[in-house]
Amino acid sequence: MSDMIPRTLRHRIRGLAMHYPVVLVTGARQTGKTTLLHQTFPDAPFVTLDLPSVAHEAETNGMGFIESFGDATCILLDEIQYAPSLFRFLKIAVDADRHCMGRFLMTGSQKFALMQSVSESLAGRCAILEMDTLSSNEVCDALGPDAPKLENFLWRGGFPELWRAQDMMPRDFYASYLATYLERDVRQLVNVGSLRDFERFIRVCAQRSGNLVNLNSIASDVGIAGTTAKQWLSVLETSNIVHLLPPYFHNHGKRLIKTPKLYFKDTGLLCFLLGISSPGQMTESPFIGAIWETFILGQLHRQREASASPAEVFFWRDAQGTEVDFAVWLNGRLQLIEVKWAESVTDSRVLYPMHTVRGDLGDSAADRHLLVTRTPTDHWHPHDPSVRVVNGYTFRDWFSVSDPPSFVLRETPAEYKVTYAKPKRRYKKRAVKRKPMM
């Protein structure tokens, strides 16, 4: 196998470089951003601002730094966030030859600061891509018959270095990764008094992956203030370690939850932070459902970026507790995705949340939906032929689900037998009126 696993984003980057003078690839450290640009543009000159001396030159002498590349028509700039003043000189260079496309191809690992610089200096001139770790499809396509089993991929994660050097222990990689992240990114983004507290904060967040964000609970467990927890969570999101999934809360006559859910972007890092030391331990862990759900959300995001899909991903939860794991807004309708860590799901009761939400949505609901499991073969659910049951590890068509059978226009309501505990009637004690004493 080649040391470099081909990335599906390379085709999109080539296309964007033909229509924009600047292309920015953001993502966490060591996700393969620089390697991707080298793969896609092997002959372009390259410079990294990770070196303090280079970053200082770019920051203090931006125009001279750009002119040092001479007549190069394509330049690769790595870790551009270390020279924020360079952006206004990039604007001057771009405007001097507005029709020269793909001139500056950049990477960065602190997306909020980068987005601010782009919006201020390069609006309309820069295309932005978000890059995550390797998807299961990329790894399986590269390894062919040696592709990993689902459990091994979830536990190992998608960082390219772990699949380039497969004899490397994930624990060693993630321990080094976490230490570097704490020392470099965290110290730069926020004034943290104790890195040990911040590390404990990350581990507490890992225990809540797939759950609603509760800053007061997290702060209480770590022993910090709620405002500090909010600031530190923003640091994790800025550095692309976690993703905050927004709820779908358009008004459909229902009271809907408006608190986001917390998800880690890589299941390998999540398993490390949870202290899971093997794939077998992972499958027996009480966190396996959250890990599987985290993985599926990652697959959705990776395909959306690679295919340039306009889809928006949410979750659904109302005040009555009805919840569907993911809700994809696409083509003016909402497609529901329910995730189950099971090989076979034939019980009609698992469809109850979907049917409830579809009833609330009416015509805004799509005609096809997904039930994501570990099924050996994809099939339509026996109790609802408009719900496609798919294997989340091998499935690829997240935003182009095949049409349901022609005779199905809407789902046939499944028969549910739901029993509710009858609430006990409470009686107020009446005050006893006493007769006045004569």
DRENDREN-776757 format. One record per atom (N, C-alpha, C, CB): residue in one letter; x, y, z. Coordinates in pm, whole numbers, plus 50000, padded with zeros to 5 digits. Glycine has a CB too. Layout:
% residues N
aXYZ;...
***
This chain:
% residues 438
m500844988150000;m500005000050000;m500875012450000;m499055000150121;s500445022949929;s501165035649929;s501115041850067;s500585045249824;d502175049650099;d502195056450228;d501085066750239;d503545063050251;m500615071950127;m499585082350128;m498275076650075;m500035094550044;i497265076450160;i495945071450120;i495245082350040;i495095067350245;p494775079349920;p494075089549838;p492845094749912;p493665083549701;r492665107849907;r491535114249973;r490465118149871;r491985126650052;t489225116149907;t488125119449815;t488005134549793;t486805113949869;l488545142549885;l488465157049870;l489345162549758;l488845163650000;r490305154549708;r491255159949610;r490555164549483;r492305149449576;h489495157449443;h488775161249322;h488075174649341;h487765150449282;r487535176749458;r486835189449483;r487815201049491;r486015188649612;i488995198649550;i489995209249559;i490455213549419;i491195204649642;r490665203949331;r491055207349194;r489995216049127;r491295194549111;g488745212349148;g487655220149088;g487585234249143;g486345213049111;l487745235749276;l487695249049336;l488865257649293;l487675247949488;a490045251449276;a491225258949234;a491085264349092;a492465250249244;m490135259149017;m489895264148882;m488945276148881;m489335253048795;h488305278948996;h487305289549000;h487545300049109;h485955283549021;y488515297549197;y488825307149304;y490325309749307;y488325301949441;p490735322349331;p492165325149342;p492785319549470;p492405340049336;v491975317549574;v492465312549703;v491575300949747;v492495323849811;v492205290149795;v491475278749852;v492065276049990;v491575266049761;l491205275450091;l491645273050228;l491085259750276;l491185284550322;v491955251050326;v491555238050382;v491765238650533;v492365226150317;t490675237550608;t490765237850754;t490555223750810;t489725247550814;g490935221850934;g490775208750998;g491725207451115;g491005197350897;a491525197151194;a492395194751310;a493815191451264;a491825183351399;r494725192051357;r496115188451327;r496215173651287;r497025191351449;q497105171051193;q497455157451149;q496295149951084;q497955149451266;t495375157451024;t494305150850949;t494695148650803;t493025159150956;g495855153850762;g496325151650626;g496125163250532;g495655139750570;k495955175350584;k495695187150500;k496905190050409;k495385199550588;t498095190650468;t499295193650390;t499585182750288;t500495195650482;t499435170250331;t499655158950239;t498705159650122;t499495145650312;l497465163350148;l496465164350041;l496885174749937;l495095168050098;l497365186349983;l497785196549887;l499005192049809;l498075209749960;h499945185149875;h501115179849805;h500695169649700;h502105173449904;q499745161049734;q499245151049639;q498605157649518;q498245141749708;t497825167949543;t497025174149438;t497845183649352;t495865181449499;f498815190549413;f499645200349340;f501115197549370;f499255215049379;p501665186649317;p503015182349354;p504125191749310;p503285168849295;d503895200249210;d504955208849158;d504925222949217;d504855209749009;a503945226049301;a503825239549356;a504835241849469;a502395242049408;p505445253849479;p506345256849591;p505575256549723;p507015270649573;f506245252249828;f505595250049957;f506375257050068;f505465234849988;v505635263250160;v506255269250278;v505305267650396;v506605284350254;t505855264250512;t505035262650631;t505295273950730;t505305249150697;l504235279650780;l504345290250881;l504395284451021;l503175299950868;d504515271351031;d504705264851160;d506055268751220;d504615249451145;l507005272551133;l508315277151179;l508205291551225;l509395275751068;p508565294751348;p508405308451400;p509095319051314;p508945309251540;s510275316051261;s510995326051180;s510235329151051;s512415320951146;v509665319050989;v508895321150866;v507605328650897;v508575307550797;a506935324751006;a505695331551044;a505965346351075;a505055324651166;h507095349151138;h507445363051172;h507665371151045;h508695363551261;e508355365350949;e508595372450823;e507285375250750;e509535364350732;a506395365350744;a505115367050677;a504235377250748;a504395353850666;e504345377850880;e503515386850959;e504005401350949;e503495382451104;t505315403350945;t505875416950949;t506215422550811;t507105417051034;n506365413850712;n506715418450578;n505915410350475;n508255416850552;g504595412050481;g503705403950400;g503945404950251;g502315407650428;m504085417150198;m504265418850055;m505605413250010;m504155433450016;g506645415450088;g507955409850053;g507935394650056;g509015415150147;f507185388950152;f507065374450162;f506405368750036;f506265370650287;i505325375149989;i504635370449870;i505505372149746;i503305377949852;e506195383349736;e507035385949619;e508235376549611;e507525400149620;s508605370349724;s509755361249723;s509475348649640;s510115357349867;f508225345949609;f507885334249527;f507985337049377;f506485329549560;g508295349349341;g508505352749201;g507245351249118;g509595344149143;d507365344649005;d506255343148910;d505465330248930;d506785343648769;a505615323749046;a504895311249071;a503395313549062;a505275305449209;t502715305148988;t501265306648969;t500445298749070;t500875302248830;c501115290649152;c500425282649254;c501365281049372;c499975268649197;i500945285549491;i501785285449610;i501035278449723;i502195299949651;l501715269349793;l501115262249906;l501585268650036;l501485247049903;l500655273550117;l500965279950245;l500355271750357;l500435294650249;d501195266450445;d500765257450552;d500635264850684;d501755245650566;e499575261650762;e499295267550894;e499275282850885;e500365263050997;i498395287850801;i498325302150771;i497865310450891;i497385304350654;q497265304050992;q496755311751106;q497845318451186;q495955302751196;y499105314151167;y500205320151243;y500635333751189;y501375310851245;a500065338251077;a500395351451022;a499105358250977;a501395350250903;p498265362451071;p496965368451033;p497105381250952;p496155371251157;s498185388650969;s498365401050893;s498635398550746;s499505409150952;l499005386250712;l499325382950573;l498085383450484;l499955369050565;f496895381850542;f495685380950462;f495435393650378;f494495378150552;r495695405250435;r495415417350358;r496385419050241;r495475429650449;f497605413550254;f498535413950142;f498175403450037;f499975411650191;l497585392350081;l497075382649985;l495955388849901;l496565369950058;k495125396949965;k494045403849892;k494625413049785;k493165411949990;i495685420449820;i496305429449723;i496875421549605;i497425437849790;a497535410449636;a498125402249530;a497045396049441;a498985391249590;v495945391549503;v494855385649424;v494205396049334;v493815379349516;d493935407949389;d493255418349311;d494135423749198;d492855429849403;a495455422249211;a496345426749103;a496195418048979;a497805426549151;d495785405548996;d495545396548882;d494345387748917;d496815387748849;r493165393648908;r491935387348957;r491585374548882;r490795397048948;h492095372648763;h491715361048682;h492715349448694;h491595365148537;c493685350848783;c494645339848807;c494065330848917;c496075345348848;m493515319448879;m492835310648974;m493805300549035;m491665303348906;g493495296349158;g494305286449226;g495705291249259;g494405274149143;r495845304249286;r497175309749310;r497695306649450;r497165324849288;f496815307649549;f497225305049687;f496355293749744;f497105317949775;l497005282749781;l496325271349842;l496855270049984;l496555258149759;m495945271350082;m496375272950221;m495735262450312;m496035286950271;t496405259750423;t495845251250527;t495835258750659;t496635238050541;g494955254850749;g494895260950881;g494155251950977;g494235274650876;s494485252651105;s493885243651203;s493115250951312;s494945235151266;q492815263851292;q492015271451389;q490955278951310;q492915281351474;k489835272351289;k488895277151187;k488235290451219;k487845266851166;f487925293351346;f487205305751374;f488065318051344;f486765306051520;a489335317751384;a490245328851354;a490445330151204;a491585326851424;l490545318851136;l490725319050991;l489495324650921;l491045305150939;m488315320550965;m487095325350903;m486955340450918;m485875318250964;q487375345751032;q487315360151053;q488255367450957;q487655363551198;s489475362150943;s490445368350852;s489985367650708;s491805361650867;v489385356250669;v488895354650532;v487745364250505;v488445340150507;s486805365350600;s485645374050579;s486055388650572;s484635372150690;e487115392350643;e487565406250643;e488375409850519;e488365409050766;s489195400450467;s490135403750360;s489885396550228;s491515400750406;l489335384350233;l489255376250112;l487835372150076;l490105363950128;a486865379850121;a485465376550090;a485245376349939;a484505386750157;g484655365549890;g484405364149748;g485595359449667;g483935376849695;r486735358149732;r487965354049664;r488465340549710;r489035364349684;c487885335349817;c488425323349882;c487345312749899;c489035326850018;a487645300449858;a486785288849884;a487325281550007;a486715279349759;i486425276650092;i486825270450218;i486335256050222;i486285278450339;l487225246950255;l486905232750272;l487255228550414;l487645223950168;e486415220250473;e486725214750604;e487125200150588;e485515216250701;m488275196550642;m488805183050624;m488875175850758;m490185183550558;d488295163950763;d488355155650883;d489365144350862;d486955149950918;t489455135650959;t490325123950945;t489765114550839;t490465116551080;l490485103850810;l490085094550704;l488715088550730;l491115083450689;s487935087150625;s486665080050635;s486925065150622;s485655084950525;s485955057150664;s486105042650651;s486195038550505;s484935035350719;n485505045650417;n485555042450275;n486945044750217;n484525050650198;e487595055650258;e488945058450209;e489935047750253;e489405072250257;v489835043550378;v490735033250430;v490465019850364;v490595032050583;c489205016150353;c488865003150294;c489235002550146;c487365000250311;d489035013450073;d489415013749932;d490925012449914;d488915026649866;a491685018750005;a493145018349993;a493715004750034;a493765029250079;l493124998450135;l493664985850186;l493114973650115;l493384984650333;g491994975250045;g491444964049969;g491114952150056;g492404959849861;p491684940250024;p491364928150102;p491844928750246;p491964916050036;d492764937950277;d493254939350414;d492504949950492;d494744942750413;a491354954050441;a490574964550508;a490214960250650;a489304967650427;p490204969650744;p489914966150884;p488444963050906;p490324977450976;k488184955351009;k486804953051051;k486274965751117;k486714940951148;l484964966551123;l484314978351178;l484834981751317;l482814976351183;e484874971851406;e485274974351544;e486684979851552;e485154961651627;n487584974651468;n488974979251471;n489084993551420;n489854969951387;f488304996851316;f488375010551264;f487825020551366;f487595011651132;l486715017351430;l486155026451529;l487145029051641;l484865020651587;w487795018451688;w488725019751801;w490015026951759;w489045005951859;r490515023951641;r491785029851595;r491605044251548;r492385021351482;g490455047351487;g490225060851439;g490735062851298;g490855070851532;g490625075251250;g490935078051111;g492145086751086;g489795084351049;f492985089051185;f494165097251161;f495095089951063;f494915100351294;p495515096650955;p496295089950850;p497555082850899;p496675099850746;e498235088650997;e499485082751044;e499265068851103;e500135091851148;l498115066551165;l497835053451223;l497605042751117;l496625054251314;w497235046850996;w497035037250888;w498245036350796;w495805040850809;r499105046350802;r500385045350731;r501315035850803;r501035059250715;a501375037250935;a502205028551019;a501275020151106;a503215036951107;q500815008951053;q499785001251122;q500314993551242;q499144991651026;d501644993151258;d502194986751377;d502264996351495;d503584981251346;m501915008951473;m501925018751581;m500725016551673;m501905033151525;m500975016951803;m499895015551899;m499095028551906;m500445011752038;p497775027851889;p496975040151895;p497165047952024;p495515036751879;r497375040852136;r497535048052262;r498755057152259;r497645038152378;d499855052452201;d501065060752193;d500815072952106;d502235052552138;f500125070851992;f499855082051902;f498985092451970;f499175077151773;y497905088252032;y496955097852089;y497525104752213;y495655090952125;a498365097952290;a498995104452405;a499885115852358;a499805094252489;s500665113352252;s501515123852196;s500675134952133;s502465117952092;y499615131052064;y498735140851999;y498105150152103;y497635133651917;l497615144352212;l496965152452316;l497955161852382;l496305143352421;a499165156952411;a500175165452474;a500545177152383;a501415157252508;t500725174452254;t501065185052159;t499925194952147;t501405179252021;y498705189952142;y497535198552131;y497435207952251;y496255190152118;l497635202452371;l497535210652491;l498625221352496;l497625201752615;e499845217552459;e500975226752470;e500955237652363;e502265219052461;r500465234252241;r500555243852131;r499235251152107;r500985236752004;d498205243852073;d496955250352035;d496235256652153;d496045240551968;v496115249252263;v495345254352376;v495995266752435;v495215243652484;r497295266352454;r497985277952511;r497865290252421;r499455274752533;q497795288052289;q497695299152197;q496285304952192;q498115294852058;l495275296452207;l493895300752191;l493315306852318;l493055289252148;v493755302352433;v493125306952557;v494155306552670;v491875298352592;n493965315252767;n494855315752882;n494385305552985;n494895330052944;v494965293652980;v494585282853070;v495555282353187;v494555269252996;g495005283653308;g495875283453425;g496475269753450;g495115287953546;s495695259253425;s496155245553449;s495805236853330;s495535239853578;l496825232053259;l496585222953147;l496015209753196;l497865220553069;r496305206253321;r495745193953377;r494235195053388;r496365190853514;d493735206853428;d492285208953434;d491675208153294;d491955222453499;f492385213753195;f491845213453059;f491815199153006;f492685222352965;e492825191153038;e492815177152995;e491655169753061;e494155170353030;r491415172553188;r490275166253256;r488965170853192;r490285169753408;f488915183453148;f487735188753080;f487485181052950;f487915203753051;i488525178252872;i488365170852747;i487825156852775;i489695169952671;r488335150352878;r487895136752909;r486445136552958;r488825130453016;v486045146753032;v484645147653075;v483745149852954;v484465159053178;c484195158052859;c483415160152736;c483285147252657;c484065171052648;a484345138952657;a484305126252585;a483205117252639;a485675119152594;q482975117752768;q481925109552829;q480525114252789;q482055109752980;r480465126152729;r479175131852689;r479015132752538;r479005145652749;s479885126352463;s479725126552317;s478405120052279;s480905119252249;g477645126952196;g476325122052156;g475205126752246;g476325107152152;n475525135452343;n474515140352437;n474355155352426;n474885136452581;l473245160252481;l473015174652484;l474085181552568;l471615177752539;v474505193252525;v475515200752599;v474895205952729;v476075212552513;n475535202652840;n475115207752971;n476355213653038;n474465196253060;l476575226553016;l477795232953065;l477895232753217;l477855247353016;n476785234253285;n476825234253432;n477265220653485;n475455238053490;s476765209953424;s477155196453467;s478635193853439;s476285185953397;i479095197853320;i480505196053285;i481395203953379;i480765200153140;a481015216553403;a481805225053492;a481875219253633;a481215239153497;s480765213853679;s480725207953813;s481655195953823;s479295203853849;d481665187453720;d482515175553721;d484005178953715;d482165166453605;v484345189853645;v485755193753631;v486205202353748;v485975201153500;g485265209653808;g485615218753917;g486005232553867;g486745212953997;i485305237253761;i485555250453706;i484225257953696;i486245249553566;a484315270753663;a483105278853650;a482395275653519;a483445293853657;g481105278253515;g480335275753394;g480815284153277;g478875278553420;t481205296653303;t481725305253196;t483045299753141;t481935319553248;t483855293853228;t485105287753182;t484835275653095;t485985283753302;a483865267553134;a483495255753054;a483025260052915;a482385247653125;k482255270852908;k481795275752778;k482965280352693;k480795287352797;q483925287252753;q485085292052679;q485945280252632;q485925301552766;w486145270352716;w486975258852680;w486305250252573;w487285250452803;l484985249252578;l484285241752475;l484445248652339;l482785240152511;s484445261952341;s484675269452218;s486075266752162;s484495284452243;v487055264752250;v488415261452207;v488435247852137;v489385261452327;l487745237952193;l487675224752131;l487015225351994;l486905215052220;e485995233851981;e485325235251851;e486205242951753;e483965242351868;t486875253251800;t487755261251714;t488875252851656;t488335272951792;s489425243951735;s490545235751691;s490095222551629;s491475232851807;n488805221451597;n488255210151521;n488375196651594;n488955209051389;i488325196951726;i488325184551804;i486895179451821;i488995186751941;v485955188551840;v484555184751859;v483675192251761;v484095187352004;h482465187351747;h481455193951664;h480195195551747;h481165185951532;l479595207351743;l478325209651812;l477215208751709;l478305223651886;l476415198251719;l475355195651622;l474095203351663;l475055180551611;p473615212351577;p472425220251615;p471155212051601;p472325232851528;p470145215351679;p468845208551664;p468055214851550;p468025209151796;y467135207151496;y466195212551399;y465025218251479;y465715201651296;f464855231551475;f463805237251558;f462945247351483;f464405243751680;h462745245051352;h461775253351281;h460385250751339;h461805250451128;n459595260851339;n458295259951405;n457325251051327;n457695273951422;h456975239951383;h455945231251326;h454865228551430;h456575217851276;g454645238551515;g453615236951616;g454045228351733;g452395231251555;k455355225651745;k455855217351854;k456895225151934;k456465204051800;r456995222152060;r458065227952141;r459305219052123;r457655228952294;l460335224652060;l461525216852028;l462705221452110;l461835217951880;i463595211952140;i464805214952214;i465725223652128;i465515201952257;k466355233752187;k467255242552113;k468705241552158;k466785256952126;t468995232052246;t470365229952293;t471105220652196;t470375224052437;p472355223952157;p473085215152064;p473585202552131;p474265222552003;k473965192852049;k474585180652098;k476095181252074;k473985168252028;l476835174752160;l478295174552152;l478755161452089;l478925176452291;y479615162451987;y480185150651922;y481685152851899;y479465147551787;f482475142551925;f483895143051887;f484005139751739;f484745133051973;k485055144851675;k485175143351530;k485865130451490;k485915155051473;d486545123851581;d487235111451548;d486975101251659;d488755113751529;t486545089251621;t486205079051721;t487445073351790;t485425067951656;g488595073351721;g489815068351785;g490235077051901;g490935067451684;l490235090251880;l490555099551988;l489525098452099;l490615114051936;l488265096652062;l487205095052163;l487455082752248;l485835094152095;c487795071452185;c488055059152261;c489255060852353;c488305047352165;f490285067752305;f491455070152390;f491075078352514;f492555077452311;l490295088852495;l489905097452607;l488985090152704;l489215109952555;l488255080152654;l487385072152741;l488135060952811;l486235066252660;g489425059252778;g490215048852842;g489945034952789;g489985048952987;i489435033952666;i489125020852605;i490385015552538;i487945021952502;s490855003952577;s492184999152536;s492164988552427;s492894993652654;s490984984352378;s490934974152273;s489564974552205;s491224960052330;p489474969252082;p488164968752016;p487144960552095;p488314962951877;g487614949452155;g486704941252234;g486154948752354;g487404928752280;q487004956252421;q486534964252534;q485554974952489;q487724970752606;m485774980152368;m484884990452315;m483474985052294;m485434996052184;t483364973052233;t482044967552203;t481274963852330;t482174955352114;e481994961252440;e481344958152567;e481114970552652;e482174948152644;s481604981952604;s481504994352682;s480105000052677;s482515004652631;p479675006752783;p478365013652779;p478365025552684;p477985018452919;f479565029252635;f479655040552543;f479545036352397;f480965047852565;i479355023452367;i479405018952228;i478335025752143;i479235003752222;g477155028052198;g476105034752121;g476505048852081;g474815035252201;a477115056352175;a477565069952147;a478715069952048;a477975077052276;i479625060152058;i480755059151965;i480255056451823;i481745048052009;w479305047351810;w478715043951679;w477995056151619;w477735032051693;e477265063151702;e476545075051657;e477535085951615;e475615080351767;t478635087451690;t479675097151656;t480285093751520;t480775097351764;f480515080951496;f481085076451369;f480155079751252;f481375061451373;i478855077151268;i477895079551159;i477825094451126;i476495074351198;l477815102951227;l477795117351200;l479055121451123;l477705125351332;g480205115551159;g481435118351087;g481345114250940;g482595111351152;q480715102850913;q480545098450775;q479675108350696;q479925084450771;l478635113250760;l477765122950695;l478525135650658;l476585126450787;h479305140650753;h480045153050728;h481115151150620;h480695157850857;r481785139650620;r482845137350522;r482275136550380;r483605124350555;q481145129650365;q480575128850231;q480005142250186;q479485118150226;r479455149850279;r478925163050242;r480025172050186;r478255169750362;e481205171850250;e482315180050202;e482835175050068;e483445180250304;a482985161950055;a483565156249932;a482655158049812;a483855141449951;s481335157749835;s480395158549723;s479825172549703;s479265148949746;a480245182049788;a479725195749780;a478205196049792;a480155202349648;s477665187149875;s476225186449893;s475735198449975;s475815173249961;p474585204149939;p474025215150019;p473275210350143;p473085223349933;a473345197450172;a472605191950285;a473055198250417;a472785176750291;e472085200150506;e472365204850642;e471945193850738;e471615218250673;v472815190950837;v472585179950929;v472195185451066;v473835170850940;f471095180451120;f470595184251252;f470255171651330;f469345193651240;f469705173451449;f469015162551520;f467645167751559;f469825157651646;w466745158651592;w465375162451630;w465105157651771;w464335156451531;r464605166851851;r464145163151985;r463135173452032;r465345162052086;d461975168852075;d460955178252122;d460835177352274;d459595175352055;a460015185952327;a459875186952473;a459245174652533;a459065199152509;q458565166552451;q457945154252501;q458935142552502;q456735150652415;g460155144652454;g461165134252457;g461275126152329;g460905125152571;t460455129152227;t460585122152099;t461875126552031;t459355124952007;e462715117051996;e464035120451943;e464405111551825;e465095119152054;v464975117751721;v465565110751608;v467015115451599;v464775113351474;d467935105951581;d469365108951592;d469815120051498;d470165096551566;f469465118951368;f469895128951272;f468735132451179;f471105124051191;a468705145051139;a467695149951046;a468425158050939;a466605158551119;v468325153650815;v469065159950704;v468105168350621;v469765149150615;w468365181450617;w467545190550538;w468125191450398;w467455204650604;l467405186650300;l467895186150163;l466725187150067;l468705173150138;n466885195849967;n465845197749865;n464495201849925;n465675185049784;g464555209650032;g463325214850091;g462555205250177;g462455219649985;r463135193650209;r462445183750292;r463435177650391;r461805172650204;l462875171450494;l463695166250603;l463735151050597;l463155170950739;q464955145650581;q465175131050583;q465655127050721;q466205126750473;l465045116950779;l465355112550914;l466305100650911;l464065109050991;i467235100551006;i468205089651017;i468255084951162;i469625094150968;e467915072551184;e467985066551317;e469155056751320;e466645059251354;v469935056951428;v471165049051437;v471025038751550;v472395058251462;k471285025951518;k471195015251618;k472425006251606;k469885007051599;w473045003151720;w474174993851724;w473604979651731;w475124996851847;a473164974751618;a472584961251610;a472774956251468;a471074961251649;e472834943151453;e472974937451319;e471634936151249;e473644923851327;s470584934551326;s469264932851266;s468244939951351;s468904917851251;v467424948251285;v466364955551355;v465074953551276;v466714970851370;t464244944451322;t462984941651253;t461774946151333;t462864926851223;d461974949851457;d460864954051543;d460314967451493;d461324955151691;s459014968251478;s458404980551429;s458504991951529;s456944978051395;r458774988751656;r458814999151758;r459975008851738;r458914992951895;v461045004451670;v462165013651649;v461785024751552;v463385006051595;l460695022851477;l460235032851382;l459305043051445;l459545026251266;y458905040651568;y457915049451631;y458365064051635;y457635044751772;p459605067351676;p460015081551674;p459955087451534;p461425083051730;m460405079751434;m460355084651296;m458925087951254;m460955074251200;h458005078751280;h456625080851240;h456015092851313;h455795068251265;t456355094351439;t455835105751516;t456305118951456;t456265104851663;v457595119651426;v458155132051370;v457595134551230;v459695131251365;r457445123951151;r456915125751016;r455475130651020;r457005112650938;g454745126451119;g453405131651135;g453405146451169;g452675123951242;d454375150651250;d454495164951286;d454925173251166;d455495166751401;l455795167651082;l456345175250970;l455375176350853;l457615168850922;g454535166350835;g453615166450721;g454365165850589;g452745178950725;d454055175250498;d454675175150366;d456145179050369;d453915184450273;s456635184150481;s458055187750491;s458945175450510;s458285197450607;a458345163850538;a459105151550555;a459395145250419;a458345141650646;a460595139850404;a460955132850281;a460205119650271;a462485130450276;d460255113450154;d459575100650133;d460475088650157;d459025100049993;r461735091150193;r462655080150220;r463515083850340;r463545076950096;h463815073950422;h464545076450546;h465495064650570;h463565078350667;l466395066450665;l467425056350688;l467395051150831;l468815062050656;l467545038050844;l467795031550972;l469185025450962;l466675020751007;v470135031051035;v471545027151022;v471885016751127;v472485039551035;t472335005151083;t472664994051172;t473974987751124;t471504983451176;r474214975251168;r475344967351117;r474834955751031;r476214962051234;t473724957850965;t473104947350884;t474074942250776;t471834952650818;p474104929150752;p474994923750647;p474644928850508;p474954908550648;t473344930950481;t472914935750349;t471874946750367;t472334924050264;d471954957050283;d470984967850288;d469634962850237;d471474979950205;h468554967750298;h467214963350258;h466194973450308;h466894949250312;w464974972350256;w463884980650304;w463274974250428;w462814982650194;h462894982350525;h462364977150650;h461044969850624;h462164988450752;p460854957850679;p459634950150650;p458354956850697;p459734936750714;h458434965550798;h457234972250847;h457024985950785;h457304973550998;d457984990650706;d457855003650640;d458785003950519;d458175015350739;p458285001350400;p459135000550281;p459725013850237;p458364994750170;s459445024850308;s460095037550275;s461285040250366;s459085048950285;v461595030950456;v462765032050543;v463815022050497;v462375029550693;r464955027050455;r466045018650408;r466955015050525;r466855025650296;v467135002150550;v468034997350655;v469404995150592;v467484984150722;v470425002150641;v471735001850576;v472824998650678;v472025015250506;n473954993650626;n475144991350708;n475945004350713;n476004979550651;g476055010250831;g476705023250844;g478185023350810;g476535028250981;y478815011650814;y480265010850787;y480555010950638;y480854998350850;t479675005150558;t479945003850415;t479065012850329;t479734989550373;f478035018750386;f477105026950307;f477775039750260;f475835030350389;r477455044250138;r478115055950081;r477155066750032;r478985051749968;d475925063150002;d474995072449937;d474105079450039;d474135065249834;w474725086650133;w473965092750241;w472985103250192;w474915098850341;f473315110250084;f472455121150037;f471785117949904;f473275133950024;s471805105449864;s471105101349742;s470565087249761;s472055102049618;v469725085749861;v469125072749891;v468245068549774;v468305073150023;s468335055749736;s467545050849624;s466055052249654;s467895036349593;d465265053049546;d463825054549563;d463225042049628;d463155057149428;p462215044049712;p461505032449766;p460705025749656;p460565036649883;p460165013949681;p459355007149580;p458275016349525;p458724994549638;s457955014749398;s457055023949328;s455665024649391;s456935019849185;f455255014049458;f453905014149515;f453835021649647;f453405000049534;v454995026249697;v455025033149826;v455065048249803;v456245028449912;l454045055149847;l454055069749843;l454315075349981;l452725075149788;r453695069550076;r453905073050216;r453995060150295;r452755082350271;e454575060950412;e454695048750491;e453315044250539;e455635050950610;t453145031250550;t451945025650609;t452135025650760;t451645011250554;p451275032350833;p451475033050977;p451575019151040;p450335040751042;a452635017251116;a452815004451184;a451905003751307;a454305002351225;e451584991451344;e450734989651461;e451604990151586;e449954976251453;y451294999251674;y452045000551798;y451124997451916;y452655014851811;k451704990752009;k450974988452133;k451744995452243;k450814973052163;v451305007252273;v452005015552370;v451125016852493;v452365029452311;t451665013352606;t450915014452731;t451535025552815;t450895001052809;y450705033252872;y451165044352956;y450715041853099;y450615057952903;a451575044653191;a451215043353332;a450185054053368;a452485044453423;k449085049753419;k448035059253454;k448455066953578;k446685051953477;p448515080253566;p448985088053681;p448015086953799;p449165102653642;k448585086453915;k447755085654034;k447095099154061;k448605081154156;r445855098354096;r445125110654124;r445445115254265;r443605108654106;r445835127754270;r446175133154401;r445005141254455;r447445141854393;y444745139054581;y443655146254648;y444245155754751;y442645136354717;k443755167854745;k444205177454844;k443395175654973;k444075191954791;k444125176255082;k443435175255210;k442715188355241;k444435171855323;r441465186855274;r440705198755309;r440915202255456;r439195196655279;a441035214755475;a441195219355614;a439895216755693;a441585234655618;v440035211555812;v438875208655893;v438415221355963;v439195197655995;k437175224455934;k436615236655999;k436145232956139;k435415242655914;r436675240156230;r436255237856368;r435205248056412;r437465238256463;k434285242856487;k433235251956537;k433825261156644;k432015243956595;p433435273456635;p433935282856739;p433425278856877;p433505297356708;m434275280556974;m433905277057113;m432985287557168;m435155275657203;m431955282557235;m430955291557294;m431485297157425;m429595284157317;
***
